[in-house]
Structures are given as C-alpha cells and as structure tokens.
C-alpha cells in the first residue's frame, strides 16, 4: 500500500513511518525541511516539502495514495506563544481532510486524543462520553475543536476513522513527560500531584493501534487506544525503584491548584511545567479512556505499563550515563 503521513518527524509519526516501511508499504511524508529529515529518506520515505497549515503544499504528496494518517499536532503546555495551536490542530486538520475529500482517498486515520474529554474526575470513560465545559489548556481546546471537525467530515461521507491515544511514552519522547523523567533522574523533581492520572501507552503500541485502525477500523468510528489506568505519582514511585533515586513528594491536588493560581502573574518567566497552565493540567486531573472497544474490534493489546515504563526510564538513564 501507499500511505501519506503528516507529523512524520515527530515522536509518534516517526515511529509510525518506520513501522509502515518495515511492513513493506510506500510512505509519502510532508515535512517543513526535507534536509532535516534525511533519516526518514534513508529508510525509503518519500519526502515532500510542505506543512499542514498550507493545504496546497500537501496535494502532490497525497495524490494516488491508498490511505492517509493525519498524526501531526501541536501539543505544548504552558508555553507563552499558543498561536500555532489553532493553526496546526484546527486549520491543519481541516486542510488535510479537505484534501482527502477532494482527492477521494479511500481511507484515513485521524489522531485525536483522550484530552478532548478534559478532566474525567477519576472515571475511565469510553468513546460515547461527551465533555461540556471549559478545557484546561489550549491543547485540549484545539484538539477538541479538531475532533469536532473530523466528525463533521465523517457526517458528510469522508471515509475516516478516529483514534484517541492517552498519554504516550517511550524512548524518543519529546514531551514534558520526558522532561519530568530527566528531572527525576537528576534529583530535581520535587513533587507529584495526588490523584492525577492517565491511561498511558507505549508509543509502539499506539502505532500498532493506528495500523490496526487502518486495517480493521470501521469507517466513522472512534477508538480509544490508550493503556490501562495509572496514577502519575505511582509511575514515579516505580521510576524511583528502577533508578534508585528518591521519589518525589506527593502533594495534595488542592495544593497544586492553589499553586497554579499563584503562578499566574509569573507565567512569562516560569518554565512551561511550572506555569499556571502547566500546574493546572496535572493538579489532580485525570485523562482516563477505556480501550475495550479497540481491544474487541481491532485486536489492540498494549503492553503492561510497568514493562514499558521500566524500558523508558532505563533508556533515559543510559542517555544520561547513569
């Protein structure tokens, strides 16, 4: 098969294109700077200069493909300049899906997120859950808006499947989670919030969920491809057992919420994780998703969190020479 992939130079997209090439598929990828994506060209990915924010820049790359994986996304928390969130997550999704419609591409996979449901207050929710209210971050808000756009295109007949990962982890991560692991290993992670949790899945398992969705996913359906429920504090207790470093103090969620309010006047000078938004999205918040439907219909079977997390922590230890 021949596939078009957005976000191929990112954490998730990079693992996905490698998986597709290993399976013998042809892969086209739009990248902003082909010179910086030579590692993808080396494994046989055909590179096209383009960007999701520029619809016409992707047209040539999408011509004649059998399927589209729209993975690209803006996922920063606590940064000062949030303008790219709307451009990439919302307008970028509309651009990709419009082109897919115009070029009558047989099937597409859109990478949404469990974060469209915002704080589930400890509940593990399924695909039928609908959040209403104010989102905790610009990432959550714009991904929810993009999810709605995807559903609108589906209603108009676009052959699209939506996948919803939870927290993605693994070697090569570029998110704030990796920063927290490194801070822990360097003895600089003072506290973790009580009650905050997610349903984390290893990046290779999330990629497998994407591939299965293309192969078996029913058009118009959404599939949560998260892992099992795990509290953030427990994850770093496990990291402590692996690394031998002291575990971070577990702080009451209410304390973190108060800190998020107090941090607001200093957002312009604080590191992203310690801004009001950065603290707010982990202050006892849960982003929980039930993967039963993906297990049942796709054969999705993510590895146990303890296994994948141990591999990830040891990977970062090796990079730090520990």
Order of alpha helices (4+ residues) and beta strands (2+ residues): beta-alpha-beta-alpha-beta-alpha-beta-alpha-beta-alpha-beta-beta-alpha-beta-beta-beta-alpha-beta-beta-alpha-beta-alpha-alpha-beta-alpha-alpha
